[in-house]
Amino acid sequence: MRSALSSNVELRIIRAVAVLFFALPIVTAGAQARTEANCSYESCALGIAPVWNGLAITRGERQQHVATLGFFFPGDVTSVFEGNDSAVDAARDAVRTRTIAAALTDAGIVLVGAGLARAAFQRHFDGFSQVLAISGATSLAASVPLQFTADGLLSRAVWLYNRKYGR
């Protein structure tokens, strides 16, 4: 009798867990849809704010930080723009461009540092140290327009995403 009672309780628990397991995604999806529907420009629009290592993507008038497109190590920020294909494409272009710019920036910093460190270690700024430093400076200079291009593409992605609040 006791084992039949405990198996009945276990069966009810399993059923309750199964109902929760299958019903939770439906309830969560409905909550997400309501949140998006209740979004206003003031609470959900995206913005850009400068930070020491790149550009922060912020949300709402409180400027809640949601992602950063870094200068040195850019991460993928396209998930912030999901639901708007043109904004995702612009964000993807921004990430691609920033990745190239970051490689040039990082290489430039390393080369300039290596040239200066070599010269300091030898106490002489010889030809190879000069080549390293000049190559690094050239790489850094080449990265600047690409960094600005990535900034512009990210700005475009934010603008495309925010258009839905103007309708």
C-alpha angles and dihedrals in degrees: 000000000000093000091050090051093048092047089050090052091046090051091052091049091050090050092049092050090048092051091049091045093054098034098047096072090051092050092045092049090051091050091050091050091050091048091052091045091050093048117118130190090256094054105032111022116115127237140178125238127180117243129178094262102037141307121325119215109219134190128219133346090301087061095228107194110242104163144347129223097208128214095216106025110019117199128200110275098171094104089069089065098047114142094041112077097192091050090048090051092050091047091049089052090049091052092047093049093044090050091057092044091048091052090053092045094048093045090048093052092048094047095047089046092048092048093049093043091049091049092048092048092050093037087227131089096223129177097273092049088051092050091051093048095044092047090051093048090049091050091050091048091049091051096057099074090044091051089052091047090053089049090053093049091050090049089052091051090052091048092049091049093048094050090087090067092058094062 
